[in-house]
Amino acid sequence: MKKIMLMLMMIAGTSFAMKVQSQIRISVNIGIQPDWGPSGYNHAEYYYLPDIDVYYYVPRRQFIYLEGNNWIFAASLPSRYRYFDLYTGYKVVINDPYPYRRPGYYRSRYAGFRGRHDQDIIRDNRSREHNRGGNNRGRGRGHGRGHH
């Protein structure tokens, strides 16, 4: 009887520890987000760039864009976007899995963000941290926040 009680207590304790651990787990990927990413997010799986209808997968540092009927995963943008400025173009943070599989949804949902250039970016926030004390060096043009 004592062995059964001990076994049940061990199972209950292990189950409780696993629940606590899963509730405490917080996902943070600030260090892998690019300098041109929107500031204010401690986690971002994807950015959607509505100006050029392209996704960026943060963990693998890959752009995802359509080439004909195929999704291309690449470390850089194709030449047709060579004039697009990642630092000034608007980025929408998306934490849904595989958003590029529903392009029509994201295209229509975030169409209003095309042409916006009022977003704070990570690079400019880092500059502000280094330049406290009254000067304005390193400040970006944007004042807006990213959209979830």
PyMOL commands that set and color helices and strands:
alter all, ss='L'
color gray80, all
select helices_A, chain A and resi 2-24+30-32+79-81+99-101+103-109+111-113+122-130
alter helices_A, ss='H'
color red, helices_A
select strands_A, chain A and resi 46-49+54-57+62-67+70-74+92-94
alter strands_A, ss='S'
color yellow, strands_A
deselect
rebuild
show_as cartoon
